Amino acid sequence: MNYSKVAASVVLTLAMTGMATASTSTIDITGDNSSGATSQSTLDSSTASIVIKASESSSVISQTGDDGAFADIKQNGDYSEATITQTQVDTAPNYLKKRRAIINQSSTAGYNEATIVQVTAAGQARITQRNNTANALASINTEGRALMTIDQASVTGASSATITNVGDKTNATINQMRGSNLVALIDQTGNENKSKIQQGYVNGLELTDSTAMIGVAGNKNELSVEQKYGSNNTALAGALGDENTIETKQHGSENSLLVTVMGNGNSAGDADFMISQVGSFNSATATVWGDNNVSVITQAGDNHIAHSTIMGSGNTSTITQQ
């Protein structure tokens, strides 16, 4: 047997296989009623990009395998849909366990929808929607350690944003800077996670009839909700676990805020629950089950209602109305 020929054949086969595993896909479309789709399953880093300048368009990217994949969708048009799905096998090497998914949508009339589903040990998912007049819908669902962000700006529309995650040491942020009838929801399961919702951050455009909700199950998590410059808004924050921190702020009138906590503090630290409202005719409710917790409600303005209920030992409750 000629071993040199066999060895050369093996090397050539491996080299060709290695070259075949890395993939790049690009789709560029101009014209209404269009669609673009990419599917990749490789053993090395893959990249997929779809750019559509059209209304009533659809974009889909699906990436599987064990590679560190990157997916990017850009849509400029009304009534458009974009979906990115990234899944990764459990046997992937640690240096490949990182994926990125980005969707950017802009429109005139709005009514755009974006969805990211990501399963990876370490990932990044981001949706940005800019609508001049009306509605946007965004959803991120991840499993693993992830950095997740949804940015929405709608002048008059009723936009909705949802982030769901199962994992530890993750960051989830929803920014809804303009609009009314907004809905933001973050649901996380795990430890040492950070969840943040900001609504109504543009001066001169009031935030009205909007809802922000954060729910976590786990320990040592940080929750933050802030609603600015408006009325008839609702904020809800709930935590199941120990040593969690909740901070909620509302600016405006006739707003309502509810915090519910089940868990305990211990020698490593206490669970802190802070409610702050600035304006008139606001209501705040804090309900805590557990030991060694701290509940603080601060209201500045006239005609407020505050209610604090704590069941457990070693707890502290403070209400300040000015």
C-alpha positions as CSV (number, residue, x, y, z in Angstrom):
1,M,0.0,0.0,0.0
2,N,1.2,3.5,-0.9
3,Y,0.8,5.3,2.5
4,S,1.8,8.7,1.1
5,K,-1.1,8.6,-1.4
6,V,-3.5,7.5,1.3
7,A,-2.3,10.3,3.6
8,A,-2.6,12.9,0.8
9,S,-6.1,11.7,0.0
10,V,-7.2,12.0,3.7
11,V,-5.7,15.5,4.0
12,L,-7.4,16.7,0.8
13,T,-10.7,15.2,1.9
14,L,-10.5,17.0,5.3
15,A,-9.5,20.3,3.7
16,M,-12.4,20.2,1.3
17,T,-14.8,19.3,4.1
18,G,-13.5,22.2,6.2
19,M,-13.9,24.6,3.3
20,A,-17.5,23.4,2.8
21,T,-18.6,23.9,6.3
22,A,-18.2,27.7,6.5
23,S,-21.1,29.3,4.7
24,T,-22.1,32.8,3.7
25,S,-25.6,33.7,2.3
26,T,-26.7,37.2,1.1
27,I,-30.2,38.1,-0.3
28,D,-31.0,41.7,-1.5
29,I,-34.5,42.4,-2.8
30,T,-36.3,45.5,-4.0
31,G,-40.0,45.3,-4.8
32,D,-43.3,44.8,-2.9
33,N,-44.8,41.4,-2.1
34,S,-41.3,39.8,-1.9
35,S,-39.8,37.1,0.3
36,G,-36.4,35.8,1.1
37,A,-35.3,32.7,3.0
38,T,-32.0,31.2,4.1
39,S,-31.3,27.8,5.7
40,Q,-27.8,26.9,7.0
41,S,-26.5,23.9,8.9
42,T,-22.7,23.9,9.2
43,L,-19.8,22.8,11.4
44,D,-18.1,26.2,11.2
45,S,-19.1,29.8,11.5
46,S,-21.9,30.8,9.1
47,T,-23.3,34.2,8.1
48,A,-26.7,35.0,6.6
49,S,-28.0,38.4,5.5
50,I,-31.3,39.5,4.0
51,V,-32.0,43.1,2.9
52,I,-35.5,43.9,1.6
53,K,-36.7,47.3,0.6
54,A,-40.4,46.6,0.0
55,S,-43.8,46.4,1.7
56,E,-45.7,43.2,2.4
57,S,-42.4,41.3,2.5
58,S,-41.2,38.2,4.4
59,S,-37.7,37.3,5.6
60,V,-36.7,34.0,7.2
61,I,-33.3,32.8,8.4
62,S,-32.8,29.4,10.0
63,Q,-29.4,28.3,11.3
64,T,-28.7,24.9,12.9
65,G,-25.6,22.9,13.8
66,D,-22.9,23.6,16.2
67,D,-21.3,26.7,14.7
68,G,-21.1,30.3,15.9
69,A,-23.6,31.8,13.5
70,F,-24.6,35.3,12.6
71,A,-28.0,36.3,11.1
72,D,-28.9,39.8,10.0
73,I,-32.3,41.0,8.5
74,K,-33.0,44.6,7.4
75,Q,-36.5,45.5,6.2
76,N,-37.7,48.9,5.0
77,G,-41.4,48.7,4.2
78,D,-44.9,48.3,5.7
79,Y,-46.7,45.1,6.7
80,S,-43.5,43.1,6.8
81,E,-42.4,40.0,8.8
82,A,-39.0,38.8,9.8
83,T,-38.0,35.6,11.6
84,I,-34.6,34.3,12.8
85,T,-34.2,30.8,14.3
86,Q,-30.9,29.7,15.7
87,T,-30.5,26.3,17.4
88,Q,-27.3,24.7,18.5
89,V,-26.4,21.1,19.5
90,D,-25.3,20.4,23.1
91,T,-22.0,18.9,21.9
92,A,-20.7,22.1,20.4
93,P,-17.3,23.2,21.6
94,N,-17.3,26.1,24.0
95,Y,-15.5,28.4,21.6
96,L,-18.3,28.1,19.1
97,K,-21.1,28.6,21.6
98,K,-21.9,32.1,20.7
99,R,-24.5,33.3,18.2
100,R,-25.9,36.6,17.1
101,A,-29.3,37.5,15.6
102,I,-30.2,41.1,14.5
103,I,-33.4,42.4,13.0
104,N,-33.9,46.0,11.9
105,Q,-37.3,47.2,10.6
106,S,-38.4,50.7,9.5
107,S,-41.7,51.7,7.9
108,T,-44.2,54.5,7.2
109,A,-47.5,52.9,8.1
110,G,-46.1,50.2,10.4
111,Y,-47.7,46.9,11.2
112,N,-44.3,45.1,11.2
113,E,-43.5,41.8,13.1
114,A,-40.1,40.5,14.1
115,T,-39.3,37.2,15.9
116,I,-36.0,35.7,17.2
117,V,-35.7,32.2,18.6
118,Q,-32.2,31.4,19.9
119,V,-30.8,28.3,21.7
120,T,-27.1,28.6,22.5
121,A,-24.8,28.7,25.5
122,A,-24.0,32.3,24.8
123,G,-25.9,34.6,22.4
124,Q,-27.0,38.0,21.4
125,A,-30.4,38.9,20.0
126,R,-31.6,42.4,19.1
127,I,-34.7,43.8,17.4
128,T,-35.0,47.4,16.4
129,Q,-38.3,48.8,15.0
130,R,-38.9,52.3,13.9
131,N,-42.4,53.2,12.7
132,N,-43.5,56.7,11.8
133,T,-47.1,56.2,12.6
134,A,-48.2,52.8,13.8
135,N,-47.9,49.3,15.2
136,A,-44.9,47.0,15.7
137,L,-44.7,43.5,17.3
138,A,-41.4,42.1,18.5
139,S,-40.6,38.8,20.3
140,I,-37.3,37.3,21.5
141,N,-37.2,33.8,23.0
142,T,-33.8,32.5,24.1
143,E,-32.3,29.6,26.0
144,G,-28.9,30.0,27.5
145,R,-26.8,33.0,28.5
146,A,-27.9,35.8,26.3
147,L,-27.9,39.6,25.7
148,M,-31.4,40.5,24.5
149,T,-32.7,44.0,23.4
150,I,-35.8,45.3,21.8
151,D,-36.0,48.9,20.8
152,Q,-39.3,50.3,19.5
153,A,-40.5,53.8,18.6
154,S,-44.1,54.4,17.4
155,V,-45.7,57.8,17.3
156,T,-49.3,56.8,17.6
157,G,-49.3,53.0,17.4
158,A,-50.0,50.2,19.8
159,S,-46.7,48.3,19.9
160,S,-45.9,45.1,21.8
161,A,-42.5,43.6,22.9
162,T,-41.9,40.3,24.6
163,I,-38.6,38.7,25.9
164,T,-38.6,35.2,27.3
165,N,-35.4,33.6,28.6
166,V,-34.3,30.5,30.5
167,G,-30.7,30.8,31.6
168,D,-28.3,32.4,34.1
169,K,-26.4,35.8,34.0
170,T,-28.5,37.2,31.1
171,N,-29.5,40.7,30.3
172,A,-32.9,41.6,28.9
173,T,-33.9,45.2,27.9
174,I,-37.0,46.6,26.3
175,N,-37.0,50.3,25.3
176,Q,-40.3,51.7,24.0
177,M,-39.6,55.4,23.5
178,R,-42.8,56.7,21.9
179,G,-46.4,55.7,21.5
180,S,-49.5,54.8,23.5
181,N,-51.2,51.5,24.3
182,L,-47.8,50.0,24.6
183,V,-47.2,46.5,26.1
184,A,-43.8,45.3,27.3
185,L,-43.2,41.9,29.0
186,I,-40.0,40.2,30.3
187,D,-40.2,36.7,31.7
188,Q,-36.9,35.2,32.9
189,T,-36.1,31.9,34.7
190,G,-32.6,31.6,36.2
191,N,-30.1,33.3,38.5
192,E,-28.2,36.6,38.4
193,N,-30.2,37.9,35.5
194,K,-31.0,41.6,34.7
195,S,-34.4,42.7,33.4
196,K,-35.1,46.3,32.4
197,I,-38.1,48.0,30.8
198,Q,-38.2,51.7,29.8
199,Q,-41.3,53.3,28.4
200,G,-42.1,56.9,27.3
201,Y,-38.7,58.5,27.1
202,V,-39.4,61.3,24.6
203,N,-40.4,64.7,26.0
204,G,-43.5,66.2,24.6
205,L,-45.1,62.8,23.7
206,E,-47.1,61.5,26.6
207,L,-47.1,57.8,27.4
208,T,-50.7,56.7,28.0
209,D,-52.6,53.5,28.6
210,S,-49.5,51.4,28.5
211,T,-48.4,48.3,30.5
212,A,-44.9,47.1,31.6
213,M,-44.5,43.7,33.2
214,I,-41.5,41.8,34.5
215,G,-41.5,38.4,36.1
216,V,-38.5,36.3,37.3
217,A,-38.0,33.0,39.0
218,G,-34.6,32.5,40.6
219,N,-32.1,34.2,42.9
220,K,-30.0,37.3,42.9
221,N,-31.9,38.9,39.9
222,E,-32.3,42.6,39.2
223,L,-35.6,44.0,37.9
224,S,-36.1,47.6,36.8
225,V,-39.2,49.3,35.4
226,E,-39.6,53.0,34.5
227,Q,-42.5,54.8,32.9
228,K,-42.2,58.5,32.1
229,Y,-44.4,61.5,31.4
230,G,-47.9,60.1,31.1
231,S,-51.1,58.8,32.6
232,N,-53.2,55.7,33.0
233,N,-50.1,53.5,32.9
234,T,-49.6,50.2,34.7
235,A,-46.4,48.6,36.0
236,L,-46.1,45.1,37.5
237,A,-43.0,43.4,38.8
238,G,-42.9,39.9,40.4
239,A,-40.1,37.8,41.8
240,L,-40.0,34.2,43.1
241,G,-36.7,33.5,44.8
242,D,-34.1,35.0,47.2
243,E,-31.9,38.1,47.2
244,N,-33.7,39.7,44.2
245,T,-33.8,43.5,43.7
246,I,-36.8,45.3,42.2
247,E,-36.8,49.0,41.3
248,T,-39.9,50.7,39.8
249,K,-40.5,54.3,38.9
250,Q,-43.5,56.1,37.4
251,H,-43.8,59.8,36.4
252,G,-47.2,61.2,35.7
253,S,-50.8,60.9,37.0
254,E,-53.4,58.2,37.6
255,N,-50.8,55.5,37.2
256,S,-50.8,52.1,39.1
257,L,-47.9,50.0,40.3
258,L,-47.9,46.5,41.7
259,V,-44.9,44.6,43.2
260,T,-45.3,41.0,44.3
261,V,-42.4,39.0,45.9
262,M,-42.0,35.5,47.3
263,G,-38.6,34.7,48.8
264,N,-36.1,35.3,51.6
265,G,-33.0,37.3,52.3
266,N,-30.1,35.7,54.1
267,S,-26.6,36.5,55.4
268,A,-25.5,37.3,51.8
269,G,-28.0,40.1,51.5
270,D,-31.6,41.1,51.6
271,A,-34.2,41.4,48.9
272,D,-35.0,45.0,48.2
273,F,-38.2,46.3,46.7
274,M,-38.4,50.0,45.8
275,I,-41.4,51.8,44.4
276,S,-41.2,55.5,43.4
277,Q,-44.0,57.6,41.9
278,V,-44.0,61.3,41.0
279,G,-47.3,62.9,40.1
280,S,-50.9,62.9,41.3
281,F,-53.6,60.3,41.8
282,N,-51.2,57.3,41.7
283,S,-51.6,54.0,43.5
284,A,-48.9,51.6,44.7
285,T,-49.2,48.1,46.2
286,A,-46.3,46.0,47.5
287,T,-47.0,42.4,48.7
288,V,-44.2,40.3,50.1
289,W,-44.0,36.7,51.4
290,G,-40.8,35.7,53.1
291,D,-38.2,36.7,55.7
292,N,-35.7,39.5,55.9
293,N,-37.1,41.6,53.1
294,V,-37.2,45.3,52.6
295,S,-40.2,47.2,51.0
296,V,-39.9,50.9,50.3
297,I,-42.7,53.0,48.7
298,T,-42.1,56.7,47.9
299,Q,-44.8,58.9,46.4
300,A,-44.4,62.6,45.6
301,G,-47.6,64.6,44.7
302,D,-51.2,64.7,45.8
303,N,-54.0,62.2,46.4
304,H,-51.9,59.0,46.4
305,I,-52.8,55.5,47.6
306,A,-50.1,53.2,49.0
307,H,-50.6,49.7,50.4
308,S,-47.9,47.4,51.8
309,T,-48.5,43.8,52.9
310,I,-45.7,41.6,54.3
311,M,-46.0,38.1,55.7
312,G,-42.8,36.7,57.3
313,S,-40.1,37.5,59.9
314,G,-37.4,40.2,60.0
315,N,-39.0,42.3,57.3
316,T,-39.1,46.1,57.0
317,S,-41.7,48.2,55.3
318,T,-41.5,52.0,54.7
319,I,-44.0,54.4,53.0
320,T,-43.2,58.0,52.3
321,Q,-45.8,60.4,50.8
322,Q,-45.0,64.0,50.1
